Amino acid sequence: MSGRGGTWVLNVAEKPSVAKSVAEILSHAGGGLRSRDGRSRYNRIFEFDYSIRGQRCHMLMTSVTGHLMELEFDDRFRKWHSCDPADLYHAPVRKHVPQDKLDIKRTLEEEARKCQWLVLWLDCDREGENIAFEVVEVCTSANHHLNVWRAHFSALTNREIHEAVQNLVRPNRLFSDAVDARQEIDLRIGASFTRFQTLLLRDAFVLDFAGADGNIVLSYGPCQFPTLGFIVERYWEIQSHEPEEFWTINCSHTSDNGTATFNWMRGHLFDYTCSVIIYEMCVEEPTATVQNVRHQEKLKYPPYPLSTVELQKRASRYFRISSEHTMKVAEELYQAGFISYPRTETDSFSSSMDLHAIVREQEQHPIWGPYALQLLNTESRLWRNPGSGGHDDKAHPPIHPTKFSDGESSWSQDHHKIYELVVRHFLACVSQPAVGAETTVEIDIAGEQFSASGRTIIAKNYLDVYRFESWGDYIIPTYTIGEQFLPTTLTLDSGVTRPPPLLSESDLLSCMDKGEALVMGYDVMGYELWKPYLRSMMECDMKAVSMGTKIKSEVLESCLQQMKACFLDARQNKAKLLEAMGIFFERSNRSGGDTGNAVEIVRPCGVCRESNMGLKRNSNGHFMVGCLSYPLCRNVVWLPGAISEAAITSQICPSCSPGPVFLIQFKFRRLEIPPNYDIDHLGCIGGCDATLRELTEICGTGSRNLPGMTARAQRAAYPSSDSQSGHRRQRSCAHCRQTSHASNDCPSLTSHARGVHSRRSQNPRNDPGQISCHCGEPCTLRTANTENNRGRKFYTCQSRDCDFFLWEDNGNNDGSQRQSASHGRSCRSSSSSRRGGRSRGQRATETDGVAFVSATGERVSGRCYVCGDPSHFANVCPNRGR
């Protein structure tokens, strides 16, 4: 360690400018300041000596640039088509250092290995605490013996920084947990809704704000969406407003002492006839009688100490500066040491703060300096301890000036304005309220009541420095009770009701700051899906986590369960979203919307076991269920080609696995399926649905290697896909070549089964469990070993040259079932057609009376490639792995 004594301390700030400022302040007490480059050229390392509570330390000061880590889904969930968006509510997430922050990470690791202490100088709010724990994770992974401390400060001033380093505390895990919970909730909600609405709407409509390539993302932000809700709600109020004419009576009286304007205490009436009658009564008896005169003192109070939201609102109202730019300028002023930390919810000063010292620094300013001097003069009695707005984030004081300036050469006009606002606001909030004397006069004309008010300012007080607010004089004549006079003017005037104005940014900030009252109000009203109020409830939960009254896992489970229900409800009612979009945007002729790119999930993929299988439609319009990880996984279930519509339901198959396997509501084209099948069918693609299997054999599939119908389906007598064009061609039976029936209804099949049964009964050599082949030889009873037919018995001939095959349960049915004994070329051709015209073999593999068949019941030839034994395959070989 370069031979230096004392404790080596690694100090980490949130920004390079803060690291430099802190290093400069602390190095004045301990000697020279040296700097060198780190791995990142933007984050230099400063070295100096310092003493912490009497302990000599060698300080290394560096920085990060905001968050060091990012939260994201595991790789297999990051692609948009990799999973059902609903799965994102429970998909694994991880926090990692992104590529552009790796140099900072290496700097921290290298410096941490040299040190015994780690002091965190991150911003003292929940977000800063979360960044602090990211730094802790990186540094302690390189040095497990680090002693970790936290410095709390609110301004880059000598007093604040020295007090912070001499009063180090431990970092607050609860604050960090609250941010972790918020980040995870935002990621899951934002990603799920963004994927859903983008895939649903992007190709379904002509979006005039899309780029030339049409590749647009319809982003959903859990914070931004409530903002949009406020704006749209106000817009709807304006659009729904119906202008209505009204009438009011106005009266004025002018004397040598001034003019008083009297307002009708009824306000206004919407009935013209009634208004005219009352007005005519007043005109006929116009004498006004003073009935009441009230004098009272009025106070106009100064604002509460300045919080972040108030800073944004007032900068928008006074200077027309956006909230984003306001915070950018405020951050720069803070980093330069001119104002305190600008991100705070606190609007009350601690009793321990020396507010007089802050005012004293402003005495030399050429504009508001005289007012600061007057504040500190006890004889003026202008000083007043500031009021409290009732908010304290326990992290930072209200925003206030920390260093005097009459303007820096590097400042823009906005820097001047924001600094002036912070200073004047602080001086105002420690000042007495303005005092005025208000007079209210009430008169009677023909039984109608009118009133007028006037005001005289007695003491402006804080208004002398807070030029952004006004409270002017309005002098009216002096009246006494019982006095009578004739009005100077008495008129009946009309007006029209007006809609509320569009929200200004200041109004919007006020709406977003309403909090728990709205949550409760709308919850009672039943507006459960109003996103702004759900978001407000989430923010309350985050605060509860930071205070330790709730735990992170509890809040995550509650919030995500609630928002997933909203997501599923939105997806279930996506037709309403499409309908609403259709009002504002033209439908496109591109494939998409709710029948194209918006893939719906049917089941988990049982092959790759990493993705889901979704209901899709290929370019020919045929339905299939394919893995969403294609082309990495090519698992696919081709569905009958006669399907015209298919929609996934919320019902789940109780028997198929891996699950859940959602049932699909199918609609078939009538002319392409046999008459004994319904055109509507609720089916399962998991393998348990006999109807779906039969229609797949009859109608063929929409697979790419079979663009038309399968060979078996082409030989069937049911109408082929040619029937869609109005032509029906007769197909001959594949077994007997007749055209009066289909191949699978051929009488020869049932007669053959009866013949087999007859020969079995006539053969005295066979026991009741044996039957004879068509060649006269006794058959061997074997057991299927495939997944779909495992344990099922079937008969085959002992001769290797004979292709006889019969399921035992078909033979025992005495030919009553449609599918019975089949042999020779017809059996092979049928099997071949189901496999797309390619046969895997014509012989069964036999050993010790056992044969293997495929999942469809077809016999499979081959042997174990490990030991060569034909009695089993390699996956169950006892010699495997030796």
N, C-alpha and C positions, 0 to 999 in steps of 0.2 A: 504493500500500500504506500509506496513511495517514501517509506520511512516516517510517515506522519504519525504523531501520537494522537490519543483521544479516541472518541467514538466516531466512526464513519457513518454519516446519515445521508440516505438518498431521499431527496425532496422531490415530489412530483406535483406539478400544477396542471390545470385543465387546458391552458393555452400558452403558447410560447411567450406572448406579451406579459402575461401574469407572472410566469417564471422569472422573466427578466426584472420586472418591477420588484418582486419579493426579494430576489437576490441582491438588487441594488440597495434596498432598504436595510436588509440584515447585514450586508457586507460593510456598511459604514461603521458598525460597532466592533467588527473583528479584524479589519484590515483589508488588504487588496482583494479585488474581484478579478478572477481569471475566467476565461471561457474557451471552449473547444467544441469541435464538431462531434455530433453523434452519428449514428447510422443514418438517421433522417436529417437531411440538410435544413429542414425547417425547425427542428427541435434541438437547439444547442444545449450544451451542458455548462453550467456555471459552477465554479469552485471558490470557496471562501471559508474562513474559520469563524466560529461563533461559539458562544457559551450558552447552554440551556440549563437553567437552574444550577449554575455553578459548575456544570460538567463541560469540559472542553470538547468541542465537536469539530470535525472536518465535514463541511456541508457540500454535497453535490446536488445541484438544482437543475432539473430538466422538466419536460412537459409532455403531455399527450395533445391531441387535437380533438377534443370532444370524446365521444364514446370510442373505446378501444376495440370493442367486440360488437358483433352483429348476431341477431337471433334469426334462425332460418330453419326450414323443415329439412329432415333427412333427404338425401339425394333422390331416393325413389319416390318422393312425394312432391318434388319441386316442379316437374313438368306438368303442364296444365292437364294433359290427358292421362296422367299416371294414376289418377284415383278419382273417386266421387268427391266433389267439393265438400260434401258433408263429413267425409273422413278427416278433413283438416282440423276438425274440432278435437280430435284425439290422436292425430298423427304425431310421431316423435319429433321433437325440436331440439336444436343444439345451439350453443353459443360458441362462437369462434372468432379469431382475429382475421379479418379479411386481408386480401393480398396487399392492398394499398397501405395497411398499417403494420406490416411485418417488420419494416425497418425500425419503427418505434418500439415494437415488442423486443427486438434484438437489443436495442439500446438499454431498455429496462432490465433485461436479463443480465447483460454484461455488467452494468453498474450495480445491480442488486448483489451480485456475487462478492463485491468488494466491501459491502456495508453490513453493519449490525442493526441499524434502525431504518425504518421506512416511515417518512412523514408525508401525509397526504394533504395537499393544498388545493383540492378540488372545490368547486363552488359549493356553498353550504346549503344545498337544497336536496330534495329526494333524488333528482337526476344526478347531481354531483356525487351523492353518496353511492349511487349505483356504479358510476364510472370509477369511483375509488375502489370498490370491490373487484372491478375488472383489473385494475392495476395491481391489487393485492394478489389476485390469482396468478398473474404472470410473474410477478416478482418472487412470490413464495415458492413457485414451482422451480425457480432457479436457486433459491436460498431458503431452506425450510426454517432457518433459525432467526429470521428477521423479527425484530420487535416493532409492531405496527402501531402508529399513532395518527391522530387526526388533528389538523389545525383548523379552528373555526374563526372566520373573519368575515366582515361585511363590506370593507372598503380597503383600498390599497393606500392606506395612510401609515405613517410611522407608528403611531400609537396602536392602531388595530393590529398591525403585523407583529410587532414586538410582544403585545399581549397574547396573541394567538400562539406564538411559538413557546412562550413561557407557561402556557396553560393547555398543554396538549391533552386530548382525550382519546378514547377508543372509537373507531368508526361504528356507525349505527347500522346493524344488519337489517333492522326492521324497515328503515327507509329504503334500503336497496331492494328488499323483498317486494315492497309496494311497486317499485318501478318494474321489477321482473314480471310481476303479475300483469301490470298494464301492458307491457311490451308483448307478452304472450297472447293476451286477449286481443289486442289490436291486430297482431299478425294473423291469428286464426280467423277472426271475423272479416278483416279486410280481404284476405286471400280468398276465402270461400265465396263471399258476395261478389268480388271482382271477377272471379272465374265464371261464376254462374251467370251474371248479367252480361258479361262480354260475350261468352259463347252463345247465349240465347239471342242477343239482340244485334251483334255486330254485323252479321251477314243477312239479317232479316229485313233491315231497313237501310234507306239511303241517308247516311249521316253526313250532313253538309260540312261538319267540322272535322271530318276525317281527312287524313293526308291523301296524297296521290295514290299510294299503294293500298289504301283502305285498311291498313293494319293499325287499328285503334284499340286501346284498352279503356273500357268503361270502368274506371276505378271507383271503388267504394272505400271511403275513409271513415272509420268510426268516430273521429272528431269532426271531420269536414261535413259529413252527411247531416248532422243536426244543424249546422250552420245553414246548409241549403234548405233545410226544413223551415227555419225561421223566415228566410227570404221568400220561399214559395208560399208560405202561409199568408204573409202580408200581401203578396201579389194577388192571391186568390181573393183576399178581402177587397182589394181595389177593383178587381175584375167583377166581383159580384155586387159592387155598390150601385144602387139605383138612385140617381139624383132626385131630390124632392124639394119643391119650392116651399118656403115658409115666409111668414110676415112678422114684423116686430115694430113697436112704437118707440121712437127715439125723441128725447126731450133735452134741450139745452137752455142755460140761463147765463147771460152775460151782464156783469155789473162793473163798477169801477175797480173792484178788487180782483177781477179775473173772470174766467168762464168755467162753469161746471157742466159736465155732460152726464145726464141722468140715464141710467139703463132701466128698462122695463123689467120688473122683478118676475114677471111670467116667463121671461126669456124670449120665446117666440112661439107662434101658433102655426099649424099646418092647414088650418081651416080659414080660407080667405074671407068668407062671409062673416064668420064670427069676428075675425080681426077688424073688418071694416066697421061693424056695429060698435065694437068697443072704442075704436078710434073716433068715430063720429060722436060718441058720448063725451069723450075727452075734449073734442073741439067745441062742443056746445057749452061745456062748463070747464074752461081752460085754467081757472085759477088754481095754483099750486099752494098747498099748505104744508109747512114743515112739521113733521110728526116726531122726528127723533134726530138727535145729533150726538154722536159718540166720538170721544177722543181717547186714544190709547197709544202707549209706546210700543213700537215694533222693533224687533232685533233681526238683523240678517247675519247669520253665523258664518264664520270662515269654514273652509273645507276641512275634512279630516286629513291626517297625514297621508302621503301619496303611496298608493300601492301600484302594482304593475298594470292592472286593468284600468285604474283611474288615469294613469299616465297615458295609456293608449287612447282612452276616450277623449281626454282633454286635448291631446295633441291633434287628434282628428277634428275635434270641434273648433279649436282655436286657430290651428294652422293648416288644416286640411292635409295633414301628413298621415300616411297609412300606418296601421299598427305594426306591420312588419318592418317598415323603414324606421319607425320610432324606436323599436327595440334594437335595431342595428346601430343607430346613432347612440342610444343610451349605453349599449355594451361598449362602444368605443370610448365614451366619456368615462365609464367605470374603469376600463383597463388603463386609461391614462391617469386615473386617480382623482378625477374631478367630482364624481358623484358616487354614492354607495351602490351596492349590488342592485341592479334594476329588476330582478325577477323575484318578487316577494308578494305574498298575500297579506302581509301585516300592515295594518293601518292605525297603529297606536304605538307611541314611543314608550320604551321602558323608563322607569323612574331613575334608573342608574345612569342614563345618558346625559352628558353635559350639553344641553341644548344651547346654553348661553355661549359656549365656546364656538359652536357652529355659527351663531349669529355674529359673533365678534369678528370672525374671518371675513365677513362681508362688509365691514364698516368702510373699507377703502374704495368700494365700488363707486364710480362717478354718478350712477343713476339711483340705485337703491341703497347706497351707503348711508345717506342721511336718515333714511327710515330705520335702518339697522341701529344706528346710534340712538334714535328716539326710543326704540324698543328696549334698549339696555338702560335707559334713564328711568330710574324708579319714580321720579316725580311725574313723569308723563302718564304713568299708570296704563300704558299701552300693552304691557306684557300680560299674557294669559297662557296658562299651561294648556297644551293642545288637547283636543277632545279625542275620544277613542271610537273607531268605527266597529269595534267588536271582533276583529279578525287578527289572529296571531299564528303564523306558521311555525313558530318556535325556531326559526332558522336565521332570519334576517330582519333588521328593523325596516321601517318605511324608507322610501327613497328620499335622500337628502343630499345637499352639497357637502363635499369632503375637502375641497380645496378651492381657494379663491382664484378667479380669473376674470379679467375684463375683456376676454376674447383672445384666442390663440390664432396665429397666422395660418395654421393648418386647418382651422375649422371652416366648415361650410356654413351657409346660412341656417341649415337645419340644426347643426351643432349649437349655434348661438341660440336658436329658438328653444331647443330642448333644455339646454343648461339654464336659460332664463326662466323657463317654466318651473324647473325643479327648485331653483332658488326662491323665486317669488312665492311659490306654493308653500315652501317651508316657512318663510317669514310670515305669510298670512296665517298659517295654522297655529302660530304662537302669539297671535294678536287678538285684541278684543273685537267683538262683533260690531258691525255698523249699527247705529242707533237712529231711529226715525220716529216722528210723531205723525200718526195717521188719523185722519178725520173722515167719518162716514155720515152722510146726510140722507135721510129718508123723507120723501114727500108723497102727498096724495093728490091725484087729479081725477075728479069724478069717480072716486072709489078705486082707482087703479094705483098701484104702488110703484114708485121709482126710487132709485138710489144712486148716489155719486160718492166717490172717494177721492181724497187728496192726501198728499204726503209731504212732510217737511223733514229733510235730513238734519239731524242734530249733530252726529259725529260719524264720519266715514270710517275711521279706524283702519281695519285691514284692507278696505277698498282703496286706500291710498297707495298700497303697494301691489295689490292684485288687480292689475289693469284689465284682466280678462273678463271681469264681472262688473256690472253696473247696477245702480239702484238710485234712480234720479228723483228729483223733486217734481211734485205735481200740485201746484197751488190752486185751491178753489176758494171762492168767496166765503166770508164768514156768515153763518146762518144761526138763528135762534128758534127754539121750539115755538110753534104757533105763528111764525112769520109767514106771510102770504106774498106771492108774486106771480106775474104772468110770464110763462115761458117765452124765451126769445124765439125758439123753433119748436115745433111739435109735428113730427112727420110719421107717416106709415111707410116703412121701407121693406122691401122684399129681398130674399136671398135664396141660395140653393145649397143644400147639404153637399159636402165634399168628401171624397174617400180619404182614408189616411194616406200619408205620403209613403213613398218607398223607404225602406229602412236605410238610414245612414250607417256608416261603420260604427259610429258611437252608439247608435240605437242597438245595433247588432251585438256589440260587446255587452251592453246592459242585459239583453235577452239571454245571452249565454251565461250570465252570472247569476241567474235567478236561483238555482239550487234546489234544496229539498222540498220547498213549498209546492213547486210545480210537480215534482215527483209524486207527492201525496195526492195533489188535486187531480191529476190526470189518472192516477191509479184508481181513485174512487169513481171517476167518470167512466172507467172501463177501457181507456185507450192504452191497452197493454203493449201494443206494437209501436208506440211512438218512440222512435229512436232517440230523440234528444233527452227524454226523461229516463230511458234505460241507461244512457250514457252518464247522466247525472248520478244515478244510483251506483253505477260502477265507480265513479270518482269518489263517492262517499265510502265505498268499500276499500278503495286504495288508501284513503286517509285512515280508515280503521286498521288496516294492516300496518301502516307506519306508526300508529300509536300502540300497537300490540293488542288491541281488543279483538282482532280477527287474525287468523293465520292465512298464509298465502294459498295453500292448497284448498282451503275452504272457499275462499273468494273465487279462485279459478274454476272450481267445480260449479259453483252457483252461477257465475256470470256466463260461462260457456254453455251450460245446460239451457239457460234462458235464451241466449242468442242462437243456439242451434235450433231450438224450437221455432224461433222467428224465421230462421233460414229455411227450415223444412216447410213452414207454412207459406213462405214466399214462393218456394219452388212448386208446392202443390197448387198454388194459385197463379202460376206464371202466365196463364191466359189473360189475366187482368193486366199484367204488366205489358204484354204484347198489345192488348187492346188500347191501353193508355198511350203507348208509344205510337200506335197507328194514328192517333189524333194529330200528332205533331210532326211525324215523319212519314215519308212515302215508303211503301213496301218495295223491297228490291226483288229482282228476278234471280238473285243468286241463291244457291242452296244454303240453308242455315235455319235460323230461328229455332222453333221447337221440334223440327223434324230432321235437322242436319247435325251441326257441330255440337249441339248440346247433348252429349252422350250421357245416357242414364245407366246406372249400375245395376247389374242383375245378380252377380255373385262374386266372391273372391276367386281368383284364378287358382286352380288346383295343380297347375303345372309349374309355373315360376314361383308361386306362393309369395309374390312380392307386390302384385298389382291386382286390379279388379277386372272383371269382364263386363263389357258394356253392350247394350243393344245398339246395333248400327245398321246402316243401309248402304249397300254398295252402289256403284255407279249405274248398275242395271236395275236398281230398285228392289233388289232381293234383301231380305232381312237375315242377319246373322248375329251371333253373340261372340265377340272376340276380345282377347286380352288387350287392355289399354297400353301395355308395354310394347306392342308391336312396333318395329320388327324384332326387338330383342326376344320377345316371346310370341310364338305363332299359334298359340292355342286358340281354336275357333270351333264353334258349334254352328253348323249351317242349318237353317230352318227351312221348312217346306216352302217350295217356290210359289204355292198358291196363296200365300198370305198377302192380304191387301193392307191391313193395318195391324200394328202391334204397339201396345202401351204397357209399361211396367206398372204394377199395382203395389200397394203397401203390404199385401198378404205374403206370408212366408211359407215355403214348403216345410212341413213338419218332419220329413224323412230324409231329404237329400243333404249331403255334406260334401266339401266344407261349406258352411253357411255363413250368413243367411243367404238362401236362394229365393229371390223374389219371383212370385208368379207373374206371368205375362198374359194380358188379355189380347187374344188373337182374333182377327176377323179374316175369313177365307173368301176367296172368289168362288161363288156358287158353282159356276160351270167347270171349275177345275178340280173339284173334289167329288167323291161318290155321293149319291143322294142320301145315303144313310148316315152321313156326318153333318153336324150342325156347322153353320158358318161362323158362329161365335163360340169361342172355346177359351176357358181359363186354364192355361197350361204351365208346366214346369219343364225347364230345359236340363234339369239335374239328372235325368235318366229314369225317373219313375213314371213318366207320362206315356202310357201305351198308345193313346190316341195320336200324340205327336209323332211317335215312332212310326206308326202305321201310315200316317199321311206323308211322312218323309219318304217312305218306300214307294208309296203310290204316286206322289206328285213330284218327287225329286227335290233338289235343293238349288239354292242360288250360288253355289260355289264357283270360283273362278275357273276351275278346270272342267266344270260342267255347266256351261252357260245356258243350256237348255234343260231338258228333263233327263233323268237317269235312264239307263238302258232298260231297266225293269219297267219304269213308268212309261217309257215309249211303247213297250209291248202291251201295256194295259189297255183295256177297252174304254176307260174313262177318258173324257175329253182332255186333250193336251193343252199346252199353252197356246196352240193355234186357235183354240176356241175363242180367245179374246178378240180375234179379228172376224168372228162370225162363222168360221169353218169348222166342221166336226168330221174327222176322218176315222173310219173303223179300223181298229187294230186287231190282228188275228192273235189267238191264244198261242203262247210260246210252246205249250205242251202238245196240243192236239191240232193246232192251226185253224180252229174254227173261229168265227167272228161273233158268235152269239153270247160270249161271256169273256170275262177277263182271265188273265193267266192265274191269278191267285184264287179264282173261283172255279177253276177247272174241275169237272167231275172226276177226271182221271186221278187227281190227287187223293180224293176221299175214297175212291174205289180201290186205289193201290193200298191205302192204309187198311181198308177192310180185308184186302187180300193178305196183307202181312199178318193181320190178326187171325185170319182163317188158317194160314199155314202154321202159325204158332200153335193153334189149338189142335191141328192135325198131326203135328210132329211129336211122336211119343218119346223121342230122345230128350226133348226140352222140358225143363221143369217150368212151373208157372211163371218164373221170372225171365224166361228166355223167349226170343222170337227168331224166326228164320229170315235170312236175306232173300232177295228175289232170285238169287242164284242157287238157293236151296241149302246153303250152308248155315249153321247156327251162328247167331250174332253174339258179339261180346258186349257186355254191359260196362260202360265206362263212366267216369265222373269228370265234369267240367271243372277247370281250375282257373277260370278267368274271373275278373272282378264282378262282372254283371251276372254271370251264371255259375259262380263257384258253388259246388255241391250238387248241381243239377245233373241227373243221370241221362245218358243217351246210348243208343245202339249203333255199332259199326260192324261191318263184315270183317272176318278174320283174314280174308284174302287182301293182300296189298294192291291187287289189280282192280278191286271193286270199290266203288265210291259210295256205297250205301250208307245212309245216315238217317237216324230217327231219334227225336227226343222221347224219353220213356213216358212222360206225361202225355204227349201227343198220341203215342201208340195205345196207351191205356184208355184214351177217350173213344176208342173204336171209330176213329175217323170222323167224329162229330165236330172237331175244330177245323178251322179254315187251313191252318198250317199243319200239315201232317208229313208222313215220310216222303222224302224227296231223294232222287238219286240221279246218277249219270250226269250228262251234260247240262240238263236243265238246272240242277242244283248249282253247278259251278258257274253257269252264266248268270244266275241270279245273284250269287255271291259276288261275282266279278263286277256286276253293274253297280252294286252298292259301294264298291271301292273305287268307282270311277274307271272301270274297265281293265283293272290290273289284278291278276290272281296271284296270291302268294304261294300257292302249292295245291296239289291235288290229293295228297295223301296225309293221313293223320299220323302223328308220331305215337308209336305204341311201345310200351314196355311193361311187362307184368300186368297186363289187363288195364292199363291206364293210358288215356289219350288226352292231349291238350287241345282246347278250342279257343278261338278269339272271343272278344267281348260280345260279338253278335252271334256266337254259336258256331262259327266256321272253324274248321280244323286247321291247325297250324303245324307245318313241318319244320324240323330243325333239331338241334341238339345243343347241349351246353358247350360253350366255346372254351370253358376253363379245363374241364376234364374229358369232354367228348361224350359223356353219358347222355343218351337220348331220353332218359326218364325225367329230366328236369332241365331248367334253363339256368343261366349263370347267376341270376339274382338270388337264387336259393341254393347255390352249389355249396356242399359242405367243405369243399377244398378251397373255396374262395378266400384269398388273403394269406394263404400259406406260402 
